[in-house]
Amino acid sequence: MSTLSIAIDEKMRLVTAVLAASDWPLEEQKQLTHALHPHAKQVRQFVQPFGSHPAVNGTNEALLNGVELADLFSAALRCAWPELAPQEALPRVLKIKDWLQSLAGFATQTAVATQFWPRHTAVWQEAQAALEQIFGRGNLLAALGQLGEVADTAVSLMPNLVFPMLTPVVATQAGGLTLLLPPPKAVGESPPWPFDEDPGWVVATVVEQLLPHLLATDLAQLSADQHPSATYLAAAHCLAALLDDFEAQAYLLRAKKEHNLPQLPALFAQLQDEVVGGNGRALATILQN
């Protein structure tokens, strides 16, 4: 049975600190100019003296060679804390074991987990509490279960106040996954909003990221062209379940316009009918018709 929790994972947080010392923040600004979370600035300042550490150099090399952030976070997630000894098969990335050893060295030499994070507990607790409040309004996994067969996976949501700032990352391990979620990007050059300032964005983004992992069996029945519609419909359904119909309809309207999918509202009405009728394969059913 799938479970959902909101938690701070020290291994994931360590990787965000290494990213803060790496070339990633500059590359991210090249993607899209944006203001940083104040805490991300504090982390960057703290790790600045370690910009030439082997863990940082290894991260820069990996990113330069096209390694995905998800692989780096997944590698760390599959290790024991704090020694970062692998507990299961690692992503197939060159030098990944060497990088993990250097990651453990980074944690020791910077003392980020023992000296820095404890001084900033409040900002992390506030972010975690905001996510707990949002997802305490309803059962996200149960809502997804109304659409199809939810994979038996332990899901952990972690607020990410450091890096990456623009995109969520899903790290995987045997029987579980961790979604690192940055706060909502603000308009213009303002720092990111707190999570509870835009719960609709939070719920929709989490569904968009988790759907390929949690409803993989049902998505496999659809063509690649149908996957975007499936994602938007699932997100709208969960918005209605956890928040309200207004959030669901507003999200559908944006998706319809931004992605040129005029059929979305009619499909969503069909989806609701399938759910009310108790069809456990509601999402695949309406898109296969």
C-alpha positions as CSV (number, residue, x, y, z in Angstrom):
1,M,0.0,0.0,0.0
2,S,1.3,3.4,-0.9
3,T,2.0,6.0,1.8
4,L,2.7,9.7,1.7
5,S,4.8,11.7,4.2
6,I,6.4,15.1,4.4
7,A,9.9,14.9,5.7
8,I,13.4,16.5,5.5
9,D,16.0,13.9,4.3
10,E,19.6,14.8,5.3
11,K,21.1,13.1,2.3
12,M,18.9,15.1,-0.1
13,R,19.7,18.3,1.8
14,L,23.4,17.6,1.6
15,V,23.2,17.3,-2.2
16,T,21.4,20.7,-2.4
17,A,24.3,22.2,-0.4
18,V,26.9,20.7,-2.8
19,L,24.8,22.1,-5.7
20,A,25.0,25.5,-4.0
21,A,28.8,25.3,-4.1
22,S,28.9,24.1,-7.7
23,D,28.3,25.8,-11.1
24,W,24.6,24.9,-10.9
25,P,23.3,28.2,-9.6
26,L,24.9,30.1,-12.4
27,E,23.6,27.7,-15.0
28,E,20.1,27.9,-13.5
29,Q,20.2,31.7,-13.8
30,K,21.1,31.2,-17.5
31,Q,17.9,29.1,-17.9
32,L,15.7,31.8,-16.3
33,T,16.7,34.8,-14.3
34,H,15.1,34.6,-10.9
35,A,15.5,35.7,-7.3
36,L,16.8,33.1,-4.8
37,H,15.1,32.0,-1.6
38,P,16.9,33.9,1.2
39,H,18.0,30.6,2.7
40,A,19.6,29.5,-0.5
41,K,21.7,32.7,-0.3
42,Q,22.8,31.7,3.2
43,V,23.7,28.2,2.1
44,R,25.7,29.5,-0.9
45,Q,27.7,31.8,1.4
46,F,28.4,29.0,3.9
47,V,29.7,26.6,1.3
48,Q,31.6,29.1,-0.8
49,P,35.0,28.2,0.7
50,F,34.5,24.6,-0.5
51,G,34.0,25.4,-4.2
52,S,37.0,23.2,-5.1
53,H,36.0,20.3,-3.0
54,P,36.1,16.9,-4.8
55,A,32.3,16.5,-4.3
56,V,31.7,19.9,-6.0
57,N,34.2,19.1,-8.8
58,G,32.5,15.8,-9.3
59,T,29.1,17.4,-9.5
60,N,30.3,20.0,-12.1
61,E,31.8,17.2,-14.1
62,A,28.7,15.1,-14.0
63,L,26.5,18.0,-15.0
64,L,28.8,18.9,-17.8
65,N,28.5,15.4,-19.1
66,G,24.7,15.5,-19.1
67,V,24.1,13.5,-15.9
68,E,20.6,14.3,-14.6
69,L,20.0,15.8,-11.2
70,A,17.6,12.9,-10.5
71,D,20.5,10.5,-10.8
72,L,22.7,12.4,-8.3
73,F,19.9,12.7,-5.8
74,S,18.8,9.1,-6.3
75,A,22.4,7.9,-5.7
76,A,22.5,9.7,-2.3
77,L,19.0,8.5,-1.4
78,R,20.1,4.9,-1.8
79,C,22.8,5.3,0.8
80,A,22.9,5.1,4.6
81,W,23.3,8.3,6.6
82,P,25.8,9.7,7.5
83,E,28.5,7.5,6.0
84,L,26.7,7.4,2.6
85,A,27.5,3.7,2.1
86,P,25.3,2.3,-0.8
87,Q,22.4,0.1,0.4
88,E,21.2,-0.9,-3.1
89,A,22.1,-0.7,-6.7
90,L,23.1,2.8,-7.8
91,P,22.1,4.7,-10.9
92,R,24.4,3.8,-13.8
93,V,26.6,6.9,-13.7
94,L,30.4,6.9,-14.2
95,K,32.4,7.5,-11.0
96,I,29.2,7.5,-8.9
97,K,30.8,5.6,-6.0
98,D,33.7,8.0,-5.9
99,W,31.3,10.9,-5.9
100,L,29.4,9.4,-2.9
101,Q,32.6,9.1,-1.0
102,S,33.5,12.7,-1.7
103,L,29.9,13.7,-0.7
104,A,30.4,12.1,2.7
105,G,33.7,14.0,2.9
106,F,32.0,17.2,2.1
107,A,29.5,16.7,4.9
108,T,32.3,16.1,7.4
109,Q,34.6,18.9,6.3
110,T,31.9,21.6,6.0
111,A,29.9,20.3,9.1
112,V,26.9,21.6,7.2
113,A,24.6,19.0,8.9
114,T,26.0,19.5,12.4
115,Q,26.7,23.2,12.6
116,F,24.8,25.0,9.8
117,W,21.4,23.3,9.4
118,P,20.7,23.3,13.2
119,R,21.0,27.1,13.2
120,H,18.3,27.3,10.5
121,T,15.7,24.8,11.8
122,A,12.8,27.2,11.8
123,V,12.8,28.0,8.1
124,W,12.7,24.3,7.2
125,Q,10.1,23.5,9.8
126,E,7.9,26.3,8.5
127,A,8.1,24.9,4.9
128,Q,7.4,21.4,6.1
129,A,4.4,22.5,8.1
130,A,3.0,24.4,5.1
131,L,3.2,21.2,3.0
132,E,1.6,19.2,5.8
133,Q,-1.2,21.7,6.0
134,I,-1.8,21.5,2.3
135,F,-1.8,17.8,2.0
136,G,-3.7,17.4,5.3
137,R,-6.8,18.7,3.5
138,G,-7.3,15.4,1.7
139,N,-5.8,12.1,0.7
140,L,-3.8,12.6,-2.5
141,L,-3.0,9.0,-3.0
142,A,-6.6,8.0,-2.6
143,A,-7.6,10.6,-5.1
144,L,-5.1,9.2,-7.6
145,G,-6.5,5.7,-6.8
146,Q,-9.8,6.8,-8.1
147,L,-8.1,7.2,-11.5
148,G,-6.1,4.0,-11.8
149,E,-3.8,1.5,-10.1
150,V,-1.4,3.4,-7.8
151,A,2.0,1.7,-7.5
152,D,2.9,0.3,-4.1
153,T,5.4,3.0,-3.2
154,A,6.4,5.0,-0.2
155,V,6.2,8.6,-1.3
156,S,8.1,11.4,0.6
157,L,7.7,15.1,-0.2
158,M,10.5,17.3,0.8
159,P,10.5,21.1,0.6
160,N,13.7,22.3,-1.2
161,L,14.8,25.7,-0.1
162,V,18.2,25.5,-1.8
163,F,18.9,24.1,-5.2
164,P,17.5,23.4,-7.8
165,M,15.2,26.3,-7.4
166,L,13.3,26.2,-10.8
167,T,12.4,22.5,-11.1
168,P,11.3,19.7,-8.8
169,V,13.4,16.5,-8.7
170,V,12.2,13.0,-8.1
171,A,14.8,10.7,-6.5
172,T,14.1,7.0,-6.5
173,Q,15.0,4.0,-4.4
174,A,13.7,0.5,-4.0
175,G,10.1,0.7,-2.9
176,G,10.1,4.5,-2.5
177,L,10.7,7.9,-4.0
178,T,11.4,11.4,-2.7
179,L,10.1,14.5,-4.5
180,L,12.1,17.6,-3.8
181,L,9.8,20.5,-4.3
182,P,11.0,24.1,-4.6
183,P,8.7,26.9,-3.5
184,P,6.5,28.6,-6.0
185,K,8.3,31.1,-8.2
186,A,7.2,34.6,-7.6
187,V,6.4,37.2,-10.3
188,G,9.3,39.2,-11.5
189,E,12.4,39.5,-9.4
190,S,10.8,38.8,-6.0
191,P,12.0,35.8,-4.0
192,P,9.9,32.6,-4.1
193,W,6.5,32.6,-2.4
194,P,5.9,30.4,0.7
195,F,4.3,27.1,-0.2
196,D,1.0,28.1,1.5
197,E,0.7,31.2,-0.6
198,D,-0.2,29.0,-3.6
199,P,-1.5,25.6,-2.6
200,G,-3.0,25.1,-6.0
201,W,0.4,25.3,-7.6
202,V,1.8,22.9,-5.0
203,V,-0.9,20.2,-5.5
204,A,-0.8,20.4,-9.3
205,T,3.0,20.3,-9.4
206,V,3.2,17.4,-7.1
207,V,0.7,15.4,-9.2
208,E,2.5,16.3,-12.4
209,Q,5.8,15.0,-11.0
210,L,4.4,11.9,-9.3
211,L,2.0,10.7,-11.9
212,P,4.6,8.9,-14.2
213,H,5.8,6.9,-11.1
214,L,2.5,6.2,-9.4
215,L,0.1,5.5,-12.3
216,A,2.7,3.9,-14.6
217,T,0.5,0.9,-15.4
218,D,-2.3,3.1,-16.6
219,L,-0.1,5.5,-18.5
220,A,1.5,2.5,-20.3
221,Q,-1.9,1.9,-22.0
222,L,-1.9,5.4,-23.5
223,S,0.1,6.8,-26.4
224,A,2.8,9.3,-25.7
225,D,0.6,12.0,-27.2
226,Q,-2.1,11.3,-24.6
227,H,0.2,11.6,-21.6
228,P,0.0,15.4,-21.2
229,S,-3.8,15.3,-21.2
230,A,-3.7,12.5,-18.6
231,T,-1.4,14.5,-16.4
232,Y,-3.5,17.7,-16.5
233,L,-6.7,15.7,-15.9
234,A,-5.2,13.9,-12.9
235,A,-3.9,17.2,-11.5
236,A,-7.3,18.8,-11.9
237,H,-9.0,15.9,-10.2
238,C,-6.6,16.1,-7.2
239,L,-7.1,19.8,-7.0
240,A,-10.8,19.3,-6.7
241,A,-10.3,16.6,-4.1
242,L,-7.8,18.4,-1.9
243,L,-8.8,22.1,-2.5
244,D,-12.0,22.9,-4.5
245,D,-13.6,22.9,-7.9
246,F,-12.6,26.5,-8.6
247,E,-8.9,25.6,-8.3
248,A,-9.5,22.6,-10.6
249,Q,-11.3,24.6,-13.3
250,A,-8.7,27.4,-13.2
251,Y,-5.9,24.9,-13.7
252,L,-7.8,23.3,-16.6
253,L,-8.4,26.6,-18.2
254,R,-4.7,27.5,-18.0
255,A,-3.6,24.1,-19.4
256,K,-6.2,24.3,-22.2
257,K,-4.8,27.7,-23.3
258,E,-1.1,27.1,-22.8
259,H,-1.0,23.7,-24.4
260,N,-3.8,24.1,-27.0
261,L,-5.9,21.3,-25.6
262,P,-9.5,22.5,-26.2
263,Q,-10.9,19.1,-25.3
264,L,-9.7,19.2,-21.7
265,P,-13.0,20.5,-20.0
266,A,-15.1,17.9,-21.8
267,L,-12.7,15.1,-20.9
268,F,-12.6,16.3,-17.3
269,A,-16.4,16.1,-17.1
270,Q,-16.2,12.5,-18.5
271,L,-13.5,11.7,-15.9
272,Q,-15.8,12.9,-13.1
273,D,-18.6,10.7,-14.4
274,E,-16.3,7.7,-14.5
275,V,-15.1,8.3,-10.9
276,V,-18.6,8.8,-9.6
277,G,-19.6,5.5,-11.4
278,G,-16.8,3.7,-9.5
279,N,-14.6,2.9,-12.6
280,G,-11.2,2.2,-11.1
281,R,-9.6,2.8,-14.5
282,A,-11.2,6.2,-15.1
283,L,-8.2,7.9,-16.6
284,A,-7.2,5.3,-19.1
285,T,-10.9,4.7,-20.0
286,I,-11.8,8.1,-21.1
287,L,-8.6,8.7,-23.0
288,Q,-8.8,5.4,-24.9
289,N,-12.4,6.0,-26.1
